[in-house]
Amino acid sequence: DGGITQSPKYLFRKEGQNVTLSCEQNLNHDAMYWYRQDPGQGLRLIYYSQIVNDFQKGDIAEGYSVSREKKESFPLTVTSAQKNPTAFYLCASRVRGMNTEAFFGQGTRLTVV
Amino acid sequence: DQQVKQNSPSLSVQEGRISILNCDYTNSMFDYFLWYKKYPAEGPTFLISISSIKDKNEDGRFTVFLNKSAKHLSLHIVPSQPGDSAVYFCAASVYSGAGSYQLTFGKGTKLSVIP
């Protein structure tokens, strides 16, 4: 089955620690995205990547970093510089270069303790 | 500045009746619009989309209407079913250069269908 897999589903982090969220897709999509959802805030774009070894900042990139070494994988690191990291994180992928729907993973709930 | 607005945070509808969810946008460069459905602690799932060259698209119980002059779109669900209870997100797509299209989401409307 083709799809997007995010892991883990739940993640707890101590303050001051970096943590990496995994996102893998087997849809053969070039474009991949990371969004953050907070209550009443909708989905806000953190980072996106259109091709391997290239990525751009979204609207709320501060305190986050990404890499895109493989087409299938787009991990997100939440660094200690992120002031309010507790949120629901969603990864998505999409065909590049055309208007189509984006497909989402099941999300990772990150809680800072 | 919010470019995609869903002004109703919640909506309650009786089972079997019509649900109408609304969305307004400000960026006239948006040329493709989508609706997603989301359950708690899950990723959004795609429902239906519409290109800016159309004013209506229908898929089963779901119909999306686009009014470009008013920068407004709506999702109609007929008849509404209890399983439709979820948060619905409106999204708009725009070309941002170098083969890249960006999706901007509204804040969502929580639909409750009452049996």
Interface residues (C-beta under 8 A of the other chain):
Chain A: I4 Q6 A31 Y33 Y35 G40 Q41 G42 L43 R44 L45 Y48 Q50 Q56 F88 L90 A92 R94 R96 G97 M98 N99 E101 A102 F103 F104 G105 Q106 G107 R109
Chain B: Q6 P9 D31 Y32 L34 Y36 A41 E42 G43 P44 T45 F46 S49 S51 F89 S93 A98 G99 S100 Y101 Q102 L103 T104 F105 G106 K107 G108
